[in-house]
C-alpha cells in the first residue's frame, strides 16, 4: 500500500515536469492530492465529443469527406468526383477534385459533358435535421484554377466566373 502511494507521489512531479517544467516538492505534493481528487471526479459535459460536420447529399444523408458529390440533384447534370480533402473542420472544409458539367446546348438532354479541375470549399454551420449533434456545411464554393465552364447568353458563349458559390440544401 505504501509502495503504491510512493509511486503515484513520484509520478505526479515527473508528469508535471514533462508538461509544465520543473516543480517544487511543495507544489508536487499539492499536485498529487489534486490529481487523486481529479481522478475520482466524473467526466463533465464539456468533455463530450465535438459535433461531427457533414455535407448533405441528394438523398438527404450526411456525408463526411465524400469522394463524389452531386450538385444538381434534379437531373445529375453537374457533379463532383475524385474529391480529396485537405481540411475537414468545424465550419470549414477544403479539397480538390473534378467537376463534370453539362453545357445543356441545345438542351440538357442533347448537351455535352465537360470536365473541369476545381478547388472545393465548404463553409458555414447549421444543425442536421434528425441527426442529433451533427452539423452541416451551408455553402459550396468552387474555384477554377484553369479552364472553367462557359455559358451561352442567347447570342454567344461566355467564360464563366473563376469562382462560383452555391447555397446547400438541408
PyMOL commands that set and color helices and strands:
alter all, ss='L'
color gray80, all
select helices_A, chain A and resi 2-20+25-40+45-47
alter helices_A, ss='H'
color red, helices_A
select strands_A, chain A and resi 53-56+62-63+69-70+78-89+92-102+113-123+126-127+135-136+139-143+150-152+157-159+163-167
alter strands_A, ss='S'
color yellow, strands_A
deselect
rebuild
show_as cartoon
